[in-house]
Amino acid sequence: MLEWLKTILGDAYTDDIDKKVSDEIGKGFVSRADFNAANEAKKTLEGQIAERDKQIKSFEKLAGDNEQLKTQLSQAQEANKTAKAELTVN
C-alpha cells in the first residue's frame, strides 16, 4: 500500500487507485534494491578496469624494444578503451 498516496488523497483513496499508481510507477522506475545492485556491479567493473590500467602500465615498462610485446600492449589498450566506453554508456 502506498501510504503517502492515502495521505494525499484522503477520502478519495481507493485500492484500485493504489494499484494503478503502483503499476505505473513500476514502468518508469527501478526498485532501490535493483539500482543498488547495478551500482555495485558498476563499481566492481570500474575497479577491474583500473586494475587492467595498472597492468598495462607495467607492460609498458617491460616492453622495451620488443615489437611483439608492444603490439600486444596496444591491443590490450584498445580493448580497455572499448570496455571503458561501454561502461560509460551503460
Summary of the structure (lengths in Angstrom):
residues: 90
radius of gyration: 24.6
end to end distance: 32.3
largest distance: 80.1
contacts: 187
relative contact order: 0.08
helix: 88%
strand: 0%
